[in-house]
Amino acid sequence: MNTNKNSYTLIYATVMVIVVALMLALVSSSLKGIQTANVELDKKKQILSSLNVDFEGQDAAALYDKYIVKELVINTKAEVLSEIKGDAFKLDYIKELAKPLEDRSLPLYIAEVDGKTKYIIPLRGAGLWGPIWGYIALNDDKNMVYGTFFSHASETPGLGAEIAQANFQQEFVGKRILNDKNEFVSIAVMKSGQIAENQDQIDAISGGTITSKGVEMMLLSCIGQYEAYLKNSNGGTEQ
């Protein structure tokens, strides 16, 4: 073949593209299992963080199995759709949030910490520059906050990104999501000096007001989906 012809260059480039594409596909396929395992492990670490469990230097997967004693999939009516271990964990929460409220399947994690029951609810919202997410753990009264975990995709370091820091997250501990009338009110995140009526509140991050309000709205909308379950003393009814 005449290597000086344009046809040679075209054929050579085509073959190289195909070979490289096949190699990338092979590598991606071989790493998919590892990537999936890493994503699942990171999710378990986030849930453990909301329970204030120190997993550094330990087997986080084993700790998850130790503390998370039950997983439920429920709906907004507090009906239990599944109690099979793994169903809640594998549920695509982002896709569920895109559905009408009445059609959503909601994951709920139940833990035992020092002999006390904790209820962990996943969170998803919007910050200033991108998505924010996390988990909130409630005590056995399904009201008082036991612990939280928040993270973000692209918030500003030193400002909105502070939601991922322990000092901000710990402010939520001991706050209540139901008022004295057993009404769901969530938790307010307010600028210093401002007072929220009929709600427990924490201080917003200085210079990170929009992200702080994003956390407030995330708590309100995500926990609100579980209101019927949280107010139900027997923990929901199986469908």
HUKASUL-V738398 format. One record per residue. OMEGA is omega in radians with two decimals (NA if undefined). Layout:
OMEGA ; OMEGA
This chain:
3.14 ; -3.08 ; 3.14 ; -3.12 ; 3.08 ; -3.13 ; 3.12 ; 3.14 ; -3.13 ; -3.14 ; -3.13 ; -3.13 ; -3.14 ; 3.14 ; -3.13 ; 3.12 ; -3.14 ; -3.13 ; 3.14 ; 3.13 ; 3.12 ; 3.12 ; 3.12 ; 3.12 ; 3.13 ; 3.13 ; 3.14 ; -3.14 ; -3.11 ; -3.11 ; -3.05 ; 3.14 ; 3.13 ; -3.14 ; 3.13 ; 3.13 ; 3.13 ; 3.10 ; 3.14 ; 3.13 ; 3.12 ; 3.11 ; 3.11 ; 3.11 ; 3.12 ; 3.12 ; 3.10 ; 3.12 ; 3.12 ; 3.10 ; -3.13 ; 3.13 ; 3.11 ; -3.11 ; -3.12 ; 3.13 ; -3.13 ; 3.12 ; -3.06 ; 3.13 ; 3.12 ; 3.10 ; 3.09 ; 3.13 ; 3.13 ; -3.02 ; -3.12 ; -3.04 ; -3.11 ; 3.02 ; 3.12 ; 2.87 ; -3.11 ; 3.00 ; -3.07 ; 3.08 ; -3.13 ; 3.07 ; -3.14 ; -3.12 ; 3.12 ; 3.02 ; -3.12 ; -3.13 ; 3.13 ; -3.12 ; 3.14 ; -3.09 ; -3.08 ; -3.10 ; 3.11 ; -3.03 ; -3.14 ; 3.11 ; 3.14 ; -3.14 ; 3.13 ; -3.13 ; 2.99 ; -3.04 ; -3.06 ; -3.11 ; -3.02 ; 2.94 ; -2.98 ; 3.10 ; 3.10 ; -3.11 ; -3.13 ; -3.06 ; 2.99 ; 3.13 ; -3.10 ; 3.09 ; -3.13 ; -3.13 ; 3.07 ; 3.14 ; -3.07 ; -3.11 ; 3.08 ; -3.09 ; 3.08 ; -3.13 ; -3.09 ; 3.05 ; 3.13 ; -3.01 ; -3.09 ; -3.10 ; 2.97 ; -3.09 ; 3.09 ; 3.13 ; 3.04 ; -3.14 ; 3.13 ; 3.08 ; -3.08 ; 3.04 ; -3.12 ; -3.06 ; -3.08 ; -3.14 ; 3.08 ; -3.14 ; 3.14 ; 2.95 ; 3.07 ; 3.04 ; -3.04 ; 3.13 ; -2.97 ; 3.11 ; -3.02 ; 3.10 ; 3.14 ; 3.13 ; -3.11 ; -3.13 ; 3.13 ; 3.09 ; -3.12 ; -3.11 ; -3.06 ; -3.07 ; 3.07 ; -3.09 ; -3.11 ; 3.11 ; -3.10 ; -3.09 ; -3.14 ; 3.09 ; -3.09 ; 3.13 ; 3.07 ; 3.13 ; -3.10 ; 3.13 ; -3.12 ; 3.07 ; 3.09 ; -3.13 ; -3.10 ; -3.09 ; -3.13 ; 3.04 ; -2.93 ; 2.99 ; -3.14 ; 3.14 ; 3.11 ; -3.10 ; 3.06 ; 3.14 ; 3.00 ; -3.13 ; 2.87 ; -3.08 ; 2.99 ; 3.14 ; 3.05 ; 3.10 ; 3.12 ; -3.12 ; -3.13 ; -3.03 ; -3.08 ; 3.10 ; 3.11 ; 3.10 ; 3.06 ; 3.08 ; 3.13 ; -3.14 ; 3.10 ; 3.12 ; -3.09 ; -3.05 ; -3.06 ; 3.11 ; -3.13 ; 3.12 ; -3.07 ; -3.02 ; -3.11 ; 3.13 ; -3.08 ; 3.14 ; -3.09 ; -3.02 ; -3.12 ; 3.03 ; 3.06 ; -3.14 ; -3.10 ; -3.11 ; NA
